[in-house]
Amino acid sequence: MSERTTRDVILDAARKLFTERGFTLTTIRDVAEAADVSPALVMKLTGSKAELFQAAAPEAPILEELDRPTEPTGYRLVRTLVERRDSGEFEYWAVAPFILQEAADRDAARAEMTAGFVPRIAARIGDDSAGQARARLVVTLLLGLASGLRTFEMVTPDVIDSAGLIATYGALVQNVIDNGEL
């Protein structure tokens, strides 16, 4: 197996495990076993667990959900996170805080994440202000929702159904988009 092919196998295994188990419960040893390589090789080819995750995960959160073009953006953004939770799909927003926590250089990781999140949201909501405060508030709300859904499991379907969650949390996000406040 060439190094590139081996790396691809490792990233595929990591992507699957991170999606199924999440960042915290996936270990380098698990990834190595799934890829049929040694943990040392995983580390050599990918670096730390956080670097492995970043290599295996999409570069930035997927925001494009165009199947509901008439739905306001805040509701669409929330719907995306809720539907991914409901289907068990991977959720970058929920794992981002863990990546930051494990980064060797947290300031650089924070800057990289901010550069990945804020401009895309700002463009989506039409926030062209200097500090992009509305976009930063929307990002904060989405990070909180993702953590509440995936990490803490505070808003499970037995607490509030998906439609109710989208309506309620979507209204919060939409209010920030429309008015720049909570």
Stockholm file with secondary structure:
# STOCKHOLM 1.0

chainA/1-182         MSERTTRDVILDAARKLFTERGFTLTTIRDVAEAADVSPALVMKLTGSKAELFQAAAPEAPILEELDRPTEPTGYRLVRTLVERRDSGEFEYWAVAPFILQEAADRDAARAEMTAGFVPRIAARIGDDSAGQARARLVVTLLLGLASGLRTFEMVTPDVIDSAGLIATYGALVQNVIDNGEL
#=GR chainA/1-182 SS CCHHHHHHHHHHHHHHHHHHHHHHHCCHHHHHHHHTSCHHHHHHHHCSHHHHHHHHSCSSCCCCCTTCTTSCHHHHHHHHHHHHHHHTCCCHHHHHHHHHHHCSSHHHHHHHHHHHHHHHHHHHHTCCSSSCHHHHHHHHHHHHHHIIIIISCCSCTTTSCHHHHHHHHHHHHHHHHHHSCC
#=GC SS_cons         CCHHHHHHHHHHHHHHHHHHHHHHHCCHHHHHHHHTSCHHHHHHHHCSHHHHHHHHSCSSCCCCCTTCTTSCHHHHHHHHHHHHHHHTCCCHHHHHHHHHHHCSSHHHHHHHHHHHHHHHHHHHHTCCSSSCHHHHHHHHHHHHHHIIIIISCCSCTTTSCHHHHHHHHHHHHHHHHHHSCC
//
